[in-house]
Amino acid sequence: MNRTEFIITTAIILFAAFVMGWFANWLVHRFTRVRQSDVADLDRMSQELHEAEETRDQAITYLQQREAELSNQLAQTEAELRAAMDGLQAARQEAEELRMHLQE
């Protein structure tokens, strides 16, 4: 094999390697390409997730407000109960004093 044949053989081998690499690159990009329908599905899912997060935040806010209202109502009811119990205790003491006074 002389010098010219060696150069031509090397050039053919390098060209074949280049073509095979380009073809492999084309195949990889062909199979990994993102389709428009996939992008649309991702957009739809992200929008639904955003709406779900907003709904969750609204529900949390509502629950916090409702909890505050119920806590306030419970505190008022407990205060009314304490006042009623104090009044009942005072009435019992007064009734006992009146019984004692009547028995004397």
C-alpha positions, 0 to 999 in steps of 0.5 A: 500500500503506497502513500496515496492509497493509505491517504484515500483509505484513511479519508474514506474511514474518517468520512464513514465515521463522520456519517455514522456519528451524524446519523447516530446524533440524528437518531438520538434527537429524533427519539428524544424530541419533545412533541407539541402535545407533550408540551401542551399536556405539561402546560395544562397540568401546570395550570391545574396544579396552580389552580389546586394550590390557589384552592388549597390556600383559600381553604387554609385561609377559610379554616383559619378564619373559622377556627378564630371565630370558633375560638372566640365564640368558645371563649365568650361561651366559657365567660358566660358560663363562669358568670352564670356559675358565679351567679348561681353560687351567689344565689345559693349562698343568699338562699342558705343565708335566708334559710339560716335567718328564717330558722333562727 
